Amino acid sequence: MEWKGKIISGEFEDQGEDFILHQVKHFSTTSTLNESQVNSIYNYLSKAESDRDGQILTLNDQMLIRLSQEEIRLVMDDLEYIRSQYE
């Protein structure tokens, strides 16, 4: 099932155990995230949510993506939806 959030998009595997990340902001990627990884990213961003300078995410260990404070909140919204699908 293809899904497009506010900042990220991707799809759930047929078994629903993994989320395949296709895009973050306007950057394309193919990364597979399991429930634990989604939770880790969410928890990390929740601790940095009030950081005025934003955060940097790394895709595929090589591409840096800067997230503003507002974009952090939007990614967290997207991750909340993905997390709800694991339940």
PyMOL Python script that loads the backbone (N, CA, C, O; Angstrom):
from pymol import cmd

cmd.read_pdbstr("""\
ATOM      1  N   MET A   1       0.835  -1.177   0.000  1.00  0.00           N
ATOM      2  CA  MET A   1       0.000   0.000   0.000  1.00  0.00           C
ATOM      3  C   MET A   1       0.886   1.249   0.000  1.00  0.00           C
ATOM      4  O   MET A   1       1.629   1.486   0.953  1.00  0.00           O
ATOM      5  N   GLU A   2       0.808   2.031  -1.052  1.00  0.00           N
ATOM      6  CA  GLU A   2       1.576   3.276  -1.184  1.00  0.00           C
ATOM      7  C   GLU A   2       0.989   4.324  -0.247  1.00  0.00           C
ATOM      8  O   GLU A   2      -0.229   4.448  -0.121  1.00  0.00           O
ATOM      9  N   TRP A   3       1.868   5.075   0.407  1.00  0.00           N
ATOM     10  CA  TRP A   3       1.421   6.093   1.344  1.00  0.00           C
ATOM     11  C   TRP A   3       2.282   7.335   1.187  1.00  0.00           C
ATOM     12  O   TRP A   3       3.500   7.231   1.042  1.00  0.00           O
ATOM     13  N   LYS A   4       1.659   8.515   1.217  1.00  0.00           N
ATOM     14  CA  LYS A   4       2.380   9.787   1.124  1.00  0.00           C
ATOM     15  C   LYS A   4       1.997  10.635   2.324  1.00  0.00           C
ATOM     16  O   LYS A   4       0.832  10.987   2.510  1.00  0.00           O
ATOM     17  N   GLY A   5       2.990  10.955   3.129  1.00  0.00           N
ATOM     18  CA  GLY A   5       2.782  11.804   4.283  1.00  0.00           C
ATOM     19  C   GLY A   5       3.131  13.247   3.968  1.00  0.00           C
ATOM     20  O   GLY A   5       3.193  13.644   2.805  1.00  0.00           O
ATOM     21  N   LYS A   6       3.356  14.020   5.008  1.00  0.00           N
ATOM     22  CA  LYS A   6       3.670  15.441   4.847  1.00  0.00           C
ATOM     23  C   LYS A   6       5.108  15.657   4.383  1.00  0.00           C
ATOM     24  O   LYS A   6       5.388  16.590   3.631  1.00  0.00           O
ATOM     25  N   ILE A   7       6.023  14.790   4.833  1.00  0.00           N
ATOM     26  CA  ILE A   7       7.440  14.929   4.493  1.00  0.00           C
ATOM     27  C   ILE A   7       7.990  13.644   3.875  1.00  0.00           C
ATOM     28  O   ILE A   7       8.848  13.697   2.995  1.00  0.00           O
ATOM     29  N   ILE A   8       7.503  12.504   4.329  1.00  0.00           N
ATOM     30  CA  ILE A   8       8.022  11.232   3.833  1.00  0.00           C
ATOM     31  C   ILE A   8       6.935  10.455   3.098  1.00  0.00           C
ATOM     32  O   ILE A   8       5.741  10.659   3.318  1.00  0.00           O
ATOM     33  N   SER A   9       7.381   9.562   2.223  1.00  0.00           N
ATOM     34  CA  SER A   9       6.448   8.681   1.525  1.00  0.00           C
ATOM     35  C   SER A   9       7.091   7.315   1.356  1.00  0.00           C
ATOM     36  O   SER A   9       8.313   7.170   1.396  1.00  0.00           O
ATOM     37  N   GLY A  10       6.248   6.331   1.168  1.00  0.00           N
ATOM     38  CA  GLY A  10       6.737   4.980   0.995  1.00  0.00           C
ATOM     39  C   GLY A  10       5.581   4.009   0.967  1.00  0.00           C
ATOM     40  O   GLY A  10       4.453   4.373   0.634  1.00  0.00           O
ATOM     41  N   GLU A  11       5.870   2.771   1.317  1.00  0.00           N
ATOM     42  CA  GLU A  11       4.832   1.751   1.313  1.00  0.00           C
ATOM     43  C   GLU A  11       5.163   0.685   2.353  1.00  0.00           C
ATOM     44  O   GLU A  11       6.316   0.488   2.738  1.00  0.00           O
ATOM     45  N   PHE A  12       4.110   0.012   2.788  1.00  0.00           N
ATOM     46  CA  PHE A  12       4.283  -1.100   3.701  1.00  0.00           C
ATOM     47  C   PHE A  12       4.465  -2.374   2.895  1.00  0.00           C
ATOM     48  O   PHE A  12       3.799  -2.584   1.881  1.00  0.00           O
ATOM     49  N   GLU A  13       5.375  -3.224   3.359  1.00  0.00           N
ATOM     50  CA  GLU A  13       5.547  -4.524   2.734  1.00  0.00           C
ATOM     51  C   GLU A  13       4.249  -5.303   2.830  1.00  0.00           C
ATOM     52  O   GLU A  13       3.385  -4.983   3.647  1.00  0.00           O
ATOM     53  N   ASP A  14       4.111  -6.314   2.007  1.00  0.00           N
ATOM     54  CA  ASP A  14       2.894  -7.134   1.998  1.00  0.00           C
ATOM     55  C   ASP A  14       2.559  -7.695   3.364  1.00  0.00           C
ATOM     56  O   ASP A  14       1.386  -7.744   3.735  1.00  0.00           O
ATOM     57  N   GLN A  15       3.562  -8.122   4.124  1.00  0.00           N
ATOM     58  CA  GLN A  15       3.318  -8.675   5.446  1.00  0.00           C
ATOM     59  C   GLN A  15       3.114  -7.589   6.494  1.00  0.00           C
ATOM     60  O   GLN A  15       2.721  -7.896   7.619  1.00  0.00           O
ATOM     61  N   GLY A  16       3.368  -6.342   6.159  1.00  0.00           N
ATOM     62  CA  GLY A  16       3.162  -5.228   7.076  1.00  0.00           C
ATOM     63  C   GLY A  16       4.206  -5.123   8.174  1.00  0.00           C
ATOM     64  O   GLY A  16       4.013  -4.394   9.148  1.00  0.00           O
ATOM     65  N   GLU A  17       5.308  -5.844   8.027  1.00  0.00           N
ATOM     66  CA  GLU A  17       6.340  -5.809   9.060  1.00  0.00           C
ATOM     67  C   GLU A  17       7.347  -4.687   8.853  1.00  0.00           C
ATOM     68  O   GLU A  17       7.967  -4.226   9.811  1.00  0.00           O
ATOM     69  N   ASP A  18       7.512  -4.251   7.631  1.00  0.00           N
ATOM     70  CA  ASP A  18       8.495  -3.217   7.318  1.00  0.00           C
ATOM     71  C   ASP A  18       7.849  -2.105   6.500  1.00  0.00           C
ATOM     72  O   ASP A  18       6.890  -2.323   5.760  1.00  0.00           O
ATOM     73  N   PHE A  19       8.405  -0.909   6.656  1.00  0.00           N
ATOM     74  CA  PHE A  19       7.995   0.229   5.847  1.00  0.00           C
ATOM     75  C   PHE A  19       9.135   0.535   4.899  1.00  0.00           C
ATOM     76  O   PHE A  19      10.271   0.725   5.333  1.00  0.00           O
ATOM     77  N   ILE A  20       8.846   0.584   3.617  1.00  0.00           N
ATOM     78  CA  ILE A  20       9.863   0.895   2.617  1.00  0.00           C
ATOM     79  C   ILE A  20       9.767   2.377   2.314  1.00  0.00           C
ATOM     80  O   ILE A  20       8.790   2.850   1.733  1.00  0.00           O
ATOM     81  N   LEU A  21      10.791   3.094   2.715  1.00  0.00           N
ATOM     82  CA  LEU A  21      10.855   4.543   2.559  1.00  0.00           C
ATOM     83  C   LEU A  21      11.300   4.867   1.139  1.00  0.00           C
ATOM     84  O   LEU A  21      12.340   4.392   0.683  1.00  0.00           O
ATOM     85  N   HIS A  22      10.503   5.684   0.436  1.00  0.00           N
ATOM     86  CA  HIS A  22      10.820   6.055  -0.945  1.00  0.00           C
ATOM     87  C   HIS A  22      11.313   7.491  -1.074  1.00  0.00           C
ATOM     88  O   HIS A  22      12.109   7.806  -1.959  1.00  0.00           O
ATOM     89  N   GLN A  23      10.832   8.360  -0.183  1.00  0.00           N
ATOM     90  CA  GLN A  23      11.188   9.767  -0.330  1.00  0.00           C
ATOM     91  C   GLN A  23      11.143  10.474   1.015  1.00  0.00           C
ATOM     92  O   GLN A  23      10.253  10.235   1.831  1.00  0.00           O
ATOM     93  N   VAL A  24      12.128  11.358   1.233  1.00  0.00           N
ATOM     94  CA  VAL A  24      12.156  12.265   2.379  1.00  0.00           C
ATOM     95  C   VAL A  24      12.344  13.656   1.798  1.00  0.00           C
ATOM     96  O   VAL A  24      13.319  13.934   1.100  1.00  0.00           O
ATOM     97  N   LYS A  25      11.383  14.524   2.105  1.00  0.00           N
ATOM     98  CA  LYS A  25      11.309  15.840   1.464  1.00  0.00           C
ATOM     99  C   LYS A  25      11.257  15.594  -0.040  1.00  0.00           C
ATOM    100  O   LYS A  25      10.322  14.946  -0.511  1.00  0.00           O
ATOM    101  N   HIS A  26      12.199  16.074  -0.788  1.00  0.00           N
ATOM    102  CA  HIS A  26      12.206  15.849  -2.237  1.00  0.00           C
ATOM    103  C   HIS A  26      13.336  14.909  -2.662  1.00  0.00           C
ATOM    104  O   HIS A  26      13.645  14.801  -3.849  1.00  0.00           O
ATOM    105  N   PHE A  27      13.952  14.229  -1.685  1.00  0.00           N
ATOM    106  CA  PHE A  27      15.045  13.312  -1.966  1.00  0.00           C
ATOM    107  C   PHE A  27      14.529  11.877  -2.075  1.00  0.00           C
ATOM    108  O   PHE A  27      13.796  11.407  -1.205  1.00  0.00           O
ATOM    109  N   SER A  28      14.905  11.204  -3.122  1.00  0.00           N
ATOM    110  CA  SER A  28      14.497   9.816  -3.321  1.00  0.00           C
ATOM    111  C   SER A  28      15.463   8.865  -2.631  1.00  0.00           C
ATOM    112  O   SER A  28      16.665   9.121  -2.554  1.00  0.00           O
ATOM    113  N   THR A  29      14.923   7.774  -2.135  1.00  0.00           N
ATOM    114  CA  THR A  29      15.717   6.758  -1.459  1.00  0.00           C
ATOM    115  C   THR A  29      14.958   5.438  -1.514  1.00  0.00           C
ATOM    116  O   THR A  29      13.780   5.407  -1.872  1.00  0.00           O
ATOM    117  N   THR A  30      15.614   4.380  -1.169  1.00  0.00           N
ATOM    118  CA  THR A  30      14.956   3.103  -0.941  1.00  0.00           C
ATOM    119  C   THR A  30      15.577   2.532   0.311  1.00  0.00           C
ATOM    120  O   THR A  30      16.655   1.939   0.268  1.00  0.00           O
ATOM    121  N   SER A  31      14.901   2.710   1.411  1.00  0.00           N
ATOM    122  CA  SER A  31      15.361   2.229   2.702  1.00  0.00           C
ATOM    123  C   SER A  31      14.227   1.460   3.359  1.00  0.00           C
ATOM    124  O   SER A  31      13.074   1.890   3.321  1.00  0.00           O
ATOM    125  N   THR A  32      14.551   0.337   3.954  1.00  0.00           N
ATOM    126  CA  THR A  32      13.549  -0.469   4.637  1.00  0.00           C
ATOM    127  C   THR A  32      13.686  -0.251   6.134  1.00  0.00           C
ATOM    128  O   THR A  32      14.765  -0.422   6.703  1.00  0.00           O
ATOM    129  N   LEU A  33      12.584   0.128   6.765  1.00  0.00           N
ATOM    130  CA  LEU A  33      12.571   0.398   8.203  1.00  0.00           C
ATOM    131  C   LEU A  33      11.637  -0.580   8.894  1.00  0.00           C
ATOM    132  O   LEU A  33      10.486  -0.749   8.490  1.00  0.00           O
ATOM    133  N   ASN A  34      12.142  -1.222   9.942  1.00  0.00           N
ATOM    134  CA  ASN A  34      11.265  -2.072  10.738  1.00  0.00           C
ATOM    135  C   ASN A  34      10.673  -1.231  11.867  1.00  0.00           C
ATOM    136  O   ASN A  34      11.014  -0.058  12.016  1.00  0.00           O
ATOM    137  N   GLU A  35       9.800  -1.823  12.648  1.00  0.00           N
ATOM    138  CA  GLU A  35       9.113  -1.084  13.709  1.00  0.00           C
ATOM    139  C   GLU A  35      10.093  -0.468  14.702  1.00  0.00           C
ATOM    140  O   GLU A  35       9.908   0.674  15.123  1.00  0.00           O
ATOM    141  N   SER A  36      11.113  -1.196  15.073  1.00  0.00           N
ATOM    142  CA  SER A  36      12.101  -0.704  16.025  1.00  0.00           C
ATOM    143  C   SER A  36      12.841   0.529  15.475  1.00  0.00           C
ATOM    144  O   SER A  36      13.085   1.487  16.208  1.00  0.00           O
ATOM    145  N   GLN A  37      13.186   0.496  14.209  1.00  0.00           N
ATOM    146  CA  GLN A  37      13.884   1.627  13.595  1.00  0.00           C
ATOM    147  C   GLN A  37      12.986   2.855  13.506  1.00  0.00           C
ATOM    148  O   GLN A  37      13.437   3.974  13.751  1.00  0.00           O
ATOM    149  N   VAL A  38      11.720   2.651  13.156  1.00  0.00           N
ATOM    150  CA  VAL A  38      10.776   3.773  13.105  1.00  0.00           C
ATOM    151  C   VAL A  38      10.645   4.390  14.494  1.00  0.00           C
ATOM    152  O   VAL A  38      10.650   5.613  14.635  1.00  0.00           O
ATOM    153  N   ASN A  39      10.527   3.552  15.515  1.00  0.00           N
ATOM    154  CA  ASN A  39      10.426   4.054  16.886  1.00  0.00           C
ATOM    155  C   ASN A  39      11.689   4.793  17.306  1.00  0.00           C
ATOM    156  O   ASN A  39      11.608   5.821  17.979  1.00  0.00           O
ATOM    157  N   SER A  40      12.848   4.285  16.918  1.00  0.00           N
ATOM    158  CA  SER A  40      14.115   4.952  17.265  1.00  0.00           C
ATOM    159  C   SER A  40      14.211   6.333  16.641  1.00  0.00           C
ATOM    160  O   SER A  40      14.614   7.290  17.302  1.00  0.00           O
ATOM    161  N   ILE A  41      13.845   6.438  15.380  1.00  0.00           N
ATOM    162  CA  ILE A  41      13.880   7.742  14.700  1.00  0.00           C
ATOM    163  C   ILE A  41      12.892   8.697  15.364  1.00  0.00           C
ATOM    164  O   ILE A  41      13.215   9.857  15.617  1.00  0.00           O
ATOM    165  N   TYR A  42      11.700   8.208  15.639  1.00  0.00           N
ATOM    166  CA  TYR A  42      10.686   9.034  16.289  1.00  0.00           C
ATOM    167  C   TYR A  42      11.188   9.536  17.652  1.00  0.00           C
ATOM    168  O   TYR A  42      11.071  10.723  17.956  1.00  0.00           O
ATOM    169  N   ASN A  43      11.739   8.642  18.460  1.00  0.00           N
ATOM    170  CA  ASN A  43      12.236   9.024  19.792  1.00  0.00           C
ATOM    171  C   ASN A  43      13.383  10.013  19.700  1.00  0.00           C
ATOM    172  O   ASN A  43      13.461  10.953  20.491  1.00  0.00           O
ATOM    173  N   TYR A  44      14.271   9.809  18.741  1.00  0.00           N
ATOM    174  CA  TYR A  44      15.378  10.742  18.544  1.00  0.00           C
ATOM    175  C   TYR A  44      14.854  12.135  18.192  1.00  0.00           C
ATOM    176  O   TYR A  44      15.287  13.130  18.773  1.00  0.00           O
ATOM    177  N   LEU A  45      13.928  12.200  17.248  1.00  0.00           N
ATOM    178  CA  LEU A  45      13.391  13.498  16.833  1.00  0.00           C
ATOM    179  C   LEU A  45      12.569  14.153  17.931  1.00  0.00           C
ATOM    180  O   LEU A  45      12.553  15.379  18.044  1.00  0.00           O
ATOM    181  N   SER A  46      11.889  13.356  18.739  1.00  0.00           N
ATOM    182  CA  SER A  46      11.092  13.951  19.824  1.00  0.00           C
ATOM    183  C   SER A  46      11.987  14.648  20.839  1.00  0.00           C
ATOM    184  O   SER A  46      11.575  15.631  21.454  1.00  0.00           O
ATOM    185  N   LYS A  47      13.199  14.154  21.019  1.00  0.00           N
ATOM    186  CA  LYS A  47      14.147  14.810  21.932  1.00  0.00           C
ATOM    187  C   LYS A  47      14.719  16.083  21.318  1.00  0.00           C
ATOM    188  O   LYS A  47      15.143  16.987  22.038  1.00  0.00           O
ATOM    189  N   ALA A  48      14.732  16.154  19.984  1.00  0.00           N
ATOM    190  CA  ALA A  48      15.303  17.307  19.284  1.00  0.00           C
ATOM    191  C   ALA A  48      14.233  18.264  18.779  1.00  0.00           C
ATOM    192  O   ALA A  48      14.539  19.229  18.079  1.00  0.00           O
ATOM    193  N   GLU A  49      12.979  17.999  19.131  1.00  0.00           N
ATOM    194  CA  GLU A  49      11.861  18.772  18.598  1.00  0.00           C
ATOM    195  C   GLU A  49      11.966  20.275  18.875  1.00  0.00           C
ATOM    196  O   GLU A  49      11.542  21.088  18.054  1.00  0.00           O
ATOM    197  N   SER A  50      12.519  20.635  20.008  1.00  0.00           N
ATOM    198  CA  SER A  50      12.613  22.059  20.354  1.00  0.00           C
ATOM    199  C   SER A  50      13.940  22.694  19.932  1.00  0.00           C
ATOM    200  O   SER A  50      14.201  23.853  20.252  1.00  0.00           O
ATOM    201  N   ASP A  51      14.759  21.958  19.233  1.00  0.00           N
ATOM    202  CA  ASP A  51      16.053  22.472  18.768  1.00  0.00           C
ATOM    203  C   ASP A  51      15.823  23.509  17.669  1.00  0.00           C
ATOM    204  O   ASP A  51      15.352  23.176  16.582  1.00  0.00           O
ATOM    205  N   ARG A  52      16.151  24.739  17.953  1.00  0.00           N
ATOM    206  CA  ARG A  52      15.919  25.843  17.001  1.00  0.00           C
ATOM    207  C   ARG A  52      16.663  25.660  15.684  1.00  0.00           C
ATOM    208  O   ARG A  52      16.202  26.105  14.633  1.00  0.00           O
ATOM    209  N   ASP A  53      17.806  25.008  15.749  1.00  0.00           N
ATOM    210  CA  ASP A  53      18.621  24.836  14.545  1.00  0.00           C
ATOM    211  C   ASP A  53      18.181  23.657  13.692  1.00  0.00           C
ATOM    212  O   ASP A  53      18.735  23.434  12.616  1.00  0.00           O
ATOM    213  N   GLY A  54      17.192  22.898  14.157  1.00  0.00           N
ATOM    214  CA  GLY A  54      16.730  21.740  13.410  1.00  0.00           C
ATOM    215  C   GLY A  54      17.657  20.552  13.597  1.00  0.00           C
ATOM    216  O   GLY A  54      18.431  20.492  14.552  1.00  0.00           O
ATOM    217  N   GLN A  55      17.570  19.627  12.687  1.00  0.00           N
ATOM    218  CA  GLN A  55      18.381  18.412  12.742  1.00  0.00           C
ATOM    219  C   GLN A  55      18.807  18.024  11.335  1.00  0.00           C
ATOM    220  O   GLN A  55      18.252  18.495  10.341  1.00  0.00           O
ATOM    221  N   ILE A  56      19.801  17.158  11.279  1.00  0.00           N
ATOM    222  CA  ILE A  56      20.268  16.608  10.013  1.00  0.00           C
ATOM    223  C   ILE A  56      19.993  15.108  10.030  1.00  0.00           C
ATOM    224  O   ILE A  56      20.411  14.407  10.951  1.00  0.00           O
ATOM    225  N   LEU A  57      19.292  14.621   9.016  1.00  0.00           N
ATOM    226  CA  LEU A  57      19.093  13.184   8.837  1.00  0.00           C
ATOM    227  C   LEU A  57      20.027  12.721   7.733  1.00  0.00           C
ATOM    228  O   LEU A  57      20.334  13.472   6.807  1.00  0.00           O
ATOM    229  N   THR A  58      20.467  11.498   7.839  1.00  0.00           N
ATOM    230  CA  THR A  58      21.323  10.911   6.820  1.00  0.00           C
ATOM    231  C   THR A  58      20.572   9.798   6.111  1.00  0.00           C
ATOM    232  O   THR A  58      20.057   8.884   6.755  1.00  0.00           O
ATOM    233  N   LEU A  59      20.508   9.869   4.796  1.00  0.00           N
ATOM    234  CA  LEU A  59      19.916   8.805   4.004  1.00  0.00           C
ATOM    235  C   LEU A  59      21.024   7.961   3.395  1.00  0.00           C
ATOM    236  O   LEU A  59      21.981   8.485   2.825  1.00  0.00           O
ATOM    237  N   ASN A  60      20.885   6.678   3.520  1.00  0.00           N
ATOM    238  CA  ASN A  60      21.840   5.739   2.919  1.00  0.00           C
ATOM    239  C   ASN A  60      23.287   6.022   3.339  1.00  0.00           C
ATOM    240  O   ASN A  60      24.215   5.759   2.575  1.00  0.00           O
ATOM    241  N   ASP A  61      23.477   6.545   4.524  1.00  0.00           N
ATOM    242  CA  ASP A  61      24.802   6.857   5.069  1.00  0.00           C
ATOM    243  C   ASP A  61      25.626   7.782   4.182  1.00  0.00           C
ATOM    244  O   ASP A  61      26.854   7.780   4.266  1.00  0.00           O
ATOM    245  N   GLN A  62      24.974   8.568   3.334  1.00  0.00           N
ATOM    246  CA  GLN A  62      25.751   9.437   2.467  1.00  0.00           C
ATOM    247  C   GLN A  62      25.070  10.765   2.124  1.00  0.00           C
ATOM    248  O   GLN A  62      25.763  11.737   1.823  1.00  0.00           O
ATOM    249  N   MET A  63      23.764  10.835   2.160  1.00  0.00           N
ATOM    250  CA  MET A  63      23.083  12.062   1.791  1.00  0.00           C
ATOM    251  C   MET A  63      22.503  12.730   3.040  1.00  0.00           C
ATOM    252  O   MET A  63      21.708  12.135   3.767  1.00  0.00           O
ATOM    253  N   LEU A  64      22.914  13.973   3.272  1.00  0.00           N
ATOM    254  CA  LEU A  64      22.449  14.714   4.435  1.00  0.00           C
ATOM    255  C   LEU A  64      21.205  15.527   4.077  1.00  0.00           C
ATOM    256  O   LEU A  64      21.164  16.206   3.051  1.00  0.00           O
ATOM    257  N   ILE A  65      20.201  15.445   4.938  1.00  0.00           N
ATOM    258  CA  ILE A  65      18.966  16.200   4.732  1.00  0.00           C
ATOM    259  C   ILE A  65      18.714  17.044   5.974  1.00  0.00           C
ATOM    260  O   ILE A  65      18.570  16.520   7.078  1.00  0.00           O
ATOM    261  N   ARG A  66      18.664  18.350   5.779  1.00  0.00           N
ATOM    262  CA  ARG A  66      18.423  19.248   6.888  1.00  0.00           C
ATOM    263  C   ARG A  66      16.925  19.368   7.129  1.00  0.00           C
ATOM    264  O   ARG A  66      16.147  19.579   6.198  1.00  0.00           O
ATOM    265  N   LEU A  67      16.535  19.233   8.384  1.00  0.00           N
ATOM    266  CA  LEU A  67      15.141  19.404   8.787  1.00  0.00           C
ATOM    267  C   LEU A  67      15.029  20.603   9.707  1.00  0.00           C
ATOM    268  O   LEU A  67      15.720  20.678  10.723  1.00  0.00           O
ATOM    269  N   SER A  68      14.171  21.529   9.358  1.00  0.00           N
ATOM    270  CA  SER A  68      13.917  22.667  10.236  1.00  0.00           C
ATOM    271  C   SER A  68      13.088  22.186  11.427  1.00  0.00           C
ATOM    272  O   SER A  68      12.629  21.044  11.461  1.00  0.00           O
ATOM    273  N   GLN A  69      12.911  23.056  12.378  1.00  0.00           N
ATOM    274  CA  GLN A  69      12.109  22.721  13.558  1.00  0.00           C
ATOM    275  C   GLN A  69      10.688  22.315  13.147  1.00  0.00           C
ATOM    276  O   GLN A  69      10.141  21.358  13.695  1.00  0.00           O
ATOM    277  N   GLU A  70      10.099  23.014  12.211  1.00  0.00           N
ATOM    278  CA  GLU A  70       8.755  22.685  11.725  1.00  0.00           C
ATOM    279  C   GLU A  70       8.755  21.348  10.979  1.00  0.00           C
ATOM    280  O   GLU A  70       7.832  20.549  11.138  1.00  0.00           O
ATOM    281  N   GLU A  71       9.783  21.107  10.172  1.00  0.00           N
ATOM    282  CA  GLU A  71       9.857  19.844   9.437  1.00  0.00           C
ATOM    283  C   GLU A  71      10.034  18.658  10.376  1.00  0.00           C
ATOM    284  O   GLU A  71       9.545  17.565  10.090  1.00  0.00           O
ATOM    285  N   ILE A  72      10.724  18.860  11.486  1.00  0.00           N
ATOM    286  CA  ILE A  72      10.845  17.797  12.489  1.00  0.00           C
ATOM    287  C   ILE A  72       9.460  17.391  12.965  1.00  0.00           C
ATOM    288  O   ILE A  72       9.155  16.202  13.063  1.00  0.00           O
ATOM    289  N   ARG A  73       8.625  18.373  13.259  1.00  0.00           N
ATOM    290  CA  ARG A  73       7.258  18.077  13.708  1.00  0.00           C
ATOM    291  C   ARG A  73       6.463  17.337  12.638  1.00  0.00           C
ATOM    292  O   ARG A  73       5.700  16.422  12.950  1.00  0.00           O
ATOM    293  N   LEU A  74       6.638  17.729  11.384  1.00  0.00           N
ATOM    294  CA  LEU A  74       5.921  17.078  10.292  1.00  0.00           C
ATOM    295  C   LEU A  74       6.387  15.630  10.101  1.00  0.00           C
ATOM    296  O   LEU A  74       5.570  14.741   9.862  1.00  0.00           O
ATOM    297  N   VAL A  75       7.680  15.400  10.205  1.00  0.00           N
ATOM    298  CA  VAL A  75       8.201  14.033  10.110  1.00  0.00           C
ATOM    299  C   VAL A  75       7.667  13.200  11.270  1.00  0.00           C
ATOM    300  O   VAL A  75       7.306  12.037  11.085  1.00  0.00           O
ATOM    301  N   MET A  76       7.614  13.778  12.448  1.00  0.00           N
ATOM    302  CA  MET A  76       7.078  13.056  13.597  1.00  0.00           C
ATOM    303  C   MET A  76       5.609  12.696  13.377  1.00  0.00           C
ATOM    304  O   MET A  76       5.177  11.611  13.765  1.00  0.00           O
ATOM    305  N   ASP A  77       4.838  13.593  12.760  1.00  0.00           N
ATOM    306  CA  ASP A  77       3.451  13.278  12.420  1.00  0.00           C
ATOM    307  C   ASP A  77       3.389  12.079  11.472  1.00  0.00           C
ATOM    308  O   ASP A  77       2.584  11.166  11.653  1.00  0.00           O
ATOM    309  N   ASP A  78       4.256  12.105  10.458  1.00  0.00           N
ATOM    310  CA  ASP A  78       4.305  10.987   9.515  1.00  0.00           C
ATOM    311  C   ASP A  78       4.682   9.686  10.221  1.00  0.00           C
ATOM    312  O   ASP A  78       4.082   8.640   9.975  1.00  0.00           O
ATOM    313  N   LEU A  79       5.678   9.764  11.097  1.00  0.00           N
ATOM    314  CA  LEU A  79       6.120   8.566  11.816  1.00  0.00           C
ATOM    315  C   LEU A  79       5.047   8.053  12.768  1.00  0.00           C
ATOM    316  O   LEU A  79       4.931   6.846  12.978  1.00  0.00           O
ATOM    317  N   GLU A  80       4.266   8.956  13.341  1.00  0.00           N
ATOM    318  CA  GLU A  80       3.163   8.524  14.206  1.00  0.00           C
ATOM    319  C   GLU A  80       2.165   7.678  13.416  1.00  0.00           C
ATOM    320  O   GLU A  80       1.666   6.667  13.910  1.00  0.00           O
ATOM    321  N   TYR A  81       1.883   8.099  12.196  1.00  0.00           N
ATOM    322  CA  TYR A  81       0.974   7.312  11.361  1.00  0.00           C
ATOM    323  C   TYR A  81       1.583   5.934  11.075  1.00  0.00           C
ATOM    324  O   TYR A  81       0.906   4.915  11.212  1.00  0.00           O
ATOM    325  N   ILE A  82       2.841   5.905  10.685  1.00  0.00           N
ATOM    326  CA  ILE A  82       3.501   4.634  10.378  1.00  0.00           C
ATOM    327  C   ILE A  82       3.510   3.738  11.612  1.00  0.00           C
ATOM    328  O   ILE A  82       3.245   2.540  11.520  1.00  0.00           O
ATOM    329  N   ARG A  83       3.816   4.323  12.759  1.00  0.00           N
ATOM    330  CA  ARG A  83       3.819   3.543  14.004  1.00  0.00           C
ATOM    331  C   ARG A  83       2.438   2.947  14.284  1.00  0.00           C
ATOM    332  O   ARG A  83       2.334   1.820  14.770  1.00  0.00           O
ATOM    333  N   SER A  84       1.399   3.686  13.984  1.00  0.00           N
ATOM    334  CA  SER A  84       0.045   3.188  14.240  1.00  0.00           C
ATOM    335  C   SER A  84      -0.296   1.989  13.367  1.00  0.00           C
ATOM    336  O   SER A  84      -1.161   1.190  13.725  1.00  0.00           O
ATOM    337  N   GLN A  85       0.366   1.854  12.237  1.00  0.00           N
ATOM    338  CA  GLN A  85       0.103   0.739  11.328  1.00  0.00           C
ATOM    339  C   GLN A  85       0.729  -0.569  11.821  1.00  0.00           C
ATOM    340  O   GLN A  85       0.337  -1.650  11.381  1.00  0.00           O
ATOM    341  N   TYR A  86       1.690  -0.471  12.724  1.00  0.00           N
ATOM    342  CA  TYR A  86       2.323  -1.674  13.283  1.00  0.00           C
ATOM    343  C   TYR A  86       1.452  -2.310  14.353  1.00  0.00           C
ATOM    344  O   TYR A  86       1.664  -3.472  14.700  1.00  0.00           O
ATOM    345  N   GLU A  87       0.481  -1.584  14.883  1.00  0.00           N
ATOM    346  CA  GLU A  87      -0.335  -2.098  15.979  1.00  0.00           C
ATOM    347  C   GLU A  87      -1.333  -3.125  15.533  1.00  0.00           C
ATOM    348  O   GLU A  87      -2.091  -3.646  16.352  1.00  0.00           O
TER     349      GLU A  87
END
""", "prot")
cmd.dss("prot")
cmd.show_as("cartoon", "prot")
cmd.util.cbc("prot")
cmd.orient("prot")
